[in-house]
Amino acid sequence: MGRIASKDRPVRFATTILKLAGILGAGVCCAQFAPRLDFNPSTPSRGPGHLIRIEEGRIIDEDAVRTARETASHSTGTPEWTNPPDFRGDVFTFARVMFDSNPRPGTGGRLGRRLGWWVDYPDADLNLSYRLQQLTSIRTDPDARVLRLTDPDAFRFPLLYMEHAGYMALTDEEVTLLRKYLTGGGVLLVNDFWGEQEWEGFADEIQRVLPDRHWIDLGLDHPVFHCIYNLEGPMNKLQIPTLQFWNQDHDPNDPNSPLQRIYRGEGSEDMHVRALLDNQQRIVILAIHNSDVSDGWEREGENKRYFDEFSEKIAYPLGINIIVYLMTH
């Protein structure tokens, strides 16, 4: 991979999960990662292109891009891999949702209001996909996907991913489609949004989607934290800072020592993992609030200490746990 965490990383990271390969191979068959949904919406016309500026000043056309592989890395490069032809249609695909953002009045100059669905894209998507295949018996799509809720392909994927959804603004059509997706068997993973203001903005949009559901906080006794890797608390021990804002002098034993060098807004101090459940107590939305887990995927090759402390010990184990748990429950 040409990065800090090559396939020759110390064995300790790989052995834990490889010891479970037999369990995963026997208990997590590819069928559990196959499409479970049968709703097939039509895609509306959007006009001749929708250009946006993402990280590093790059421009992409939201109406044309289909895979993360089409967008150049803005970190240290992304791994490449292939699967046997027979597995081409029988893999887990990391599918990121594009959405519009519309900051509320009074949000001022907050960092989050300038960010959108594209944060950490495409490196996080491809790096996590690679690690999932490298460290488990699961085969993954080497290109990943990026799409809108109005794309019929969204209903092919059992898990969708959103990032920086604190100022998400769904259309009425997207609200309807997301509701059908979630009530039809799909699950949504949301990550990397900070503070009470962003939580309220996201939660208000989800209230439009599932008005009869209420959020619960998952404690560290929940099996999502232990199904493959055993992640121990307290919860803030699992909090991951954005690399650019990381306070490298942070003292985890000092409650007054900030993890990041910038203030992420009121209510941003403590990490939360929250969930919405359906009538069968299945998680339909899992939201990681006040933690930049995807930076641990995206920027694994930029700083060895950051990799050692956050990517290797938290970001990848948590990401793998979440995917395996959500796809098997």
HELIX and SHEET records of a PDB file:
HELIX    1   1 VAL A   11  LEU A   18  1                                   8    
HELIX    2   2 ALA A   21  GLY A   27  1                                   7    
HELIX    3   3 CYS A   30  PHE A   33  5                                   4    
HELIX    4   4 GLU A   55  GLY A   57  5                                   3    
HELIX    5   5 ALA A   68  GLU A   70  5                                   3    
HELIX    6   6 PRO A   85  PHE A   87  5                                   3    
HELIX    7   7 LEU A  111  ARG A  114  5                                   4    
HELIX    8   8 ASP A  123  LEU A  135  1                                  13    
HELIX    9   9 PRO A  152  ARG A  156  5                                   5    
HELIX   10  10 ASP A  172  THR A  183  1                                  12    
HELIX   11  11 GLY A  195  VAL A  209  1                                  15    
HELIX   12  12 PRO A  223  PHE A  225  5                                   3    
HELIX   13  13 MET A  235  LEU A  238  5                                   4    
HELIX   14  14 LEU A  243  PHE A  245  5                                   3    
HELIX   15  15 VAL A  293  GLU A  298  1                                   6    
HELIX   16  16 LYS A  304  TYR A  306  1                                   3    
HELIX   17  17 PHE A  307  ALA A  315  3                                   9    
HELIX   18  18 TYR A  316  THR A  328  1                                  13    
SHEET    1   A 2 LEU A  51  ARG A  53  0                                        
SHEET    2   A 2 ILE A  59  ASP A  61 -1                                        
SHEET    1   B 2 ALA A  95  MET A  98  0                                        
SHEET    2   B 2 ARG A 145  ARG A 148  1                                        
SHEET    1   C 5 LEU A 159  GLU A 163  0                                        
SHEET    2   C 5 VAL A 187  ASN A 191  1                                        
SHEET    3   C 5 ILE A 283  HIS A 289  1                                        
SHEET    4   C 5 HIS A 272  LEU A 277 -1                                        
SHEET    5   C 5 ILE A 216  ASP A 217 -1                                        
END                                                                             
